Amino acid sequence: MNEQVRKAVQEAMTERELSQGELARRTGLVRPAVSKLLNGTVGRVPENWQRILDELDLELVAQPRQKLPK
């Protein structure tokens, strides 16, 4: 994922006081895999999708979900 998405995930983790280990446990991943995803060493957008996004001048963005009224 791009830097903006990784940063949004890390900020959400900080707000929730959630460690990489706990995130790994909750998602069924191992902690080293979570670390690599958050550091950008793996988990990039597949090359063909990235080409499409680049051509259309688009990027993936992570943002908080809008909460629906109860």
C-alpha positions, -999 to 999 in steps of 0.1 A, spaced: 0 0 0 11 36 -4 25 56 24 -8 75 31 -26 42 37 1 28 59 2 60 79 -36 60 84 -34 24 97 -6 33 121 -26 63 134 -57 42 139 -36 17 158 -22 44 180 -56 58 187 -68 24 198 -36 16 217 -32 -14 195 2 -31 190 14 -49 159 12 -81 179 -24 -75 189 -34 -65 154 -18 -97 141 -38 -118 166 -71 -101 157 -65 -105 120 -51 -140 120 -17 -129 108 17 -133 123 34 -103 138 63 -102 113 38 -101 84 20 -71 100 54 -54 105 63 -59 68 29 -46 56 32 -15 78 68 -8 67 59 -12 31 82 -41 24 53 -62 12 17 -57 4 20 -33 -25 -9 -29 -49 -6 -54 -77 14 -40 -105 -15 -40 -131 -38 -21 -106 -10 3 -99 -6 10 -136 -43 17 -140 -44 40 -109 -13 59 -122 -27 63 -156 -60 77 -142 -41 99 -117 -58 81 -88 -45 67 -55 -58 45 -27 -67 65 4 -77 52 38 -101 73 59 -123 66 89 -157 52 81 -186 74 86 -207 63 115 -243 58 109 -268 73 133 -282 48 158 
